[in-house]
Amino acid sequence: MGEFLRKGVAAAAVMAVLATGCGGGGVTRVGGTVSGLAGGTAVTLQLNGGETLVLGGNGGFRFDEQLGAGESFSVTIVGQPARATCTVANAAGEIDRNASSVDNVTVVCTQRHAVGGIVSGLPVGTSVALQNASGELRDSLTVGANGTFAFPTLLLEGAGYTVTVVTPPAGRNCTVEQGTGTVAAADVTSVRVNC
């Protein structure tokens, strides 16, 4: 009888250890940090295709949903901020056996800016066709009056740009000044097209 009890107690202890190792270690939440987000904008994150968080500032974040040990998580961006592109790192994984908190999801946002400037000397009733080359991008714009212009595609900070004249107005030659550069932390407004 004593032998039977000893075996029974040992078996119960083994079962308890196995249960703890198989997901019985509690629950935790998933979070991390956001950086590079401009004031007045927001990025929207989603956890496992369910809960969403709208983040309107830089710093730490944490989803409300609780996950148990052994459960998988996946954080995706479902809404980008205006004039920016955000990426997420350490976005997926599995809650460890101790249900340790996940706080290393990293969202980094990079701002986008317009490239443009001023057209002058364009005769009334004519237009000039311009192009902005940035990497593989070829952004086209036709300007039909003197004054300011901006290409429709916004470029990430750090991207290079080259503005050229594709088609000048009939009987005119147009030149570009300050048409090459790198996008910094603001819109480019220094390109000059003189016809």
HUTAUR-V77746 format. One line per field, one symbol per residue. psi: psi as a letter, one per 30 degrees, with the letter a starting at -180 (. if undefined). burial: + if it has 24 or more other ideal C-beta (glycine too) atoms within 12 Angstrom, else -. A space follows every 10 residues. Layout:
psi: ???
burial: ???
This chain:
psi: eeeeeeeeee eeeeeeeeee fggggalllk ablklgklkg llkklkkhgc kkkjjgllal lklekkklkf kllkkljfjk lkhlkklklh flakklfghk kjggkkkkkk lkllkabkkl gkkkgllkkl kjkjbfkjkk kkkgllallk kfkkkkkfkl kjklkejllk glkklkkhfk akkbglkkgf kkjk.
burial: ---------- ---------- -------+++ ++++++++-- +++++++--- +-+-+----- +++-+-+++- +-+++++--+ +-++++-+-- +---+---+- -+--++++++ +++++++++- -+----++++ ++++----+- +-+--+--++ +-+++++-+- +++++--++- ---+-+--+- +-+---++-+ +++-+
